[in-house]
């Protein structure tokens, strides 16, 4: 890929400048991660008040679908055009969509704005990871996993608490009002601190590839959603029309990418064994992880009888486990240069925990549920950030963005499929059981259907004791078996982790390798000279065409397309 850097010359990547840029990334990640945890806790109340219990999977699916579609776009455009303006755009879009969600009075209008939020959230995730790879060498990047893990941890603790407080004492709308000041602050911080070289494209943008990839992804999700929907099902012509469209779009996408001047997803990436193995782990992990996490707050609120606030507190053990292992593995990788064992241990822990979760019942003690969540989080902390680091380290510096986004894309495809398929199984089982429960209590079929559609925690607590106990049992018996269905996918992730090769970590950041920045001791020396007025001459750095930055073992070389 050919690009032109800004005329002001290479940046000096001193430690101070790196942390300034990193502060902008943290602000953006806080915006996205805080929203997700607040919404997960408030979801039962949202769907109950907007009349969408039977379609609640669309709230998560819409966000994940939009996020998945735009990930490769942000990754590729960031490599070609620079990442600063795209990052600012993602923050602004996410914030504006939050306003739409807050004022939505119709379930499907709410779903549309959640999808628009996903268009911004996908950029926040991908661009943050790519910018870190731009400014920090792979052999030091693990040390920055700690602060990022801390942001996810803070969000995961504060989000459920805030979401629970809003639901219990204010309204669910405040779960989105809060994004407005956070979004404005994140935009301001990024505007002031995020200074990166600008670029201009020298090759034609792959518009056909973007369109076909978006169509294939959307059809895939709709195929699974309508297939699991009680109204359509797997025998519906509409379901299979989406399946056929998905196959056609995917085949057309591959054909277009083989001939594109600058493809949105270079097919040469899939000749990289390390990239393929890592991406496979992300895909299968996404299937199991997000499906398991998406409905845990619902289980805790409805099956265990806890309030929204308490269900948020019960997620804290998972975050403690995730933060602990994420910080530990990041520091250990930076110190030793070895990473292979962490995904193996992580996938093993998540696999065992899913088997354990399949035994959940309404009578399961809270401390047992908390222990399950702690172990599950500990396993995730050993996988998620490590896989991103491995992918970035296995490709050339010019492909950091597209490699990061493609890896995340397949993980989100897995997440979307997991939430859609297993969410559909859960809601289908739940709706059938709830109709039987309300019908048995003497309600007419019409009243039973209406009660099922608008059921939320507050309504549950107002039901007669006998009916409430039956509803609680319905939630427990509908969700717990779903965890068992996820086990085979985590088993595949474990096998892939065992096949993962370990290659040396690069000691040069992406921007330095591309000649866009001066890093290391040289950057510190030049910064001191300029500050002291000792140097009156401009200092430049010629682009590097060699060196170890991101070129290892089986990864694509610097001359690769």
WOWO-V667429 format. One record per run of one state. SS is the DSSP state (H for helix, E for strand, - for the rest). FROM is the first residue (numbers start at 1). LEN is the number of residues. Records with the same first field share a line. If there is no record, write none. Layout:
SS: FROM-LEN  FROM-LEN
This chain:
-: 1-2  4-7  14-1  51-2  56-1  82-2  103-4  136-2  170-4  194-7  202-5  229-8  260-7  272-1  295-1  304-4  314-2  337-3  358-8  382-2  394-3  441-4  454-3  463-2  500-10  514-3  533-29
E: 3-1  11-3  201-1  517-3
H: 15-36  53-3  57-25  84-19  107-29  138-32  174-20  207-22  237-23  267-5  273-22  296-8  308-6  316-21  340-18  366-16  384-10  397-44  445-9  457-6  465-35  510-4  520-13
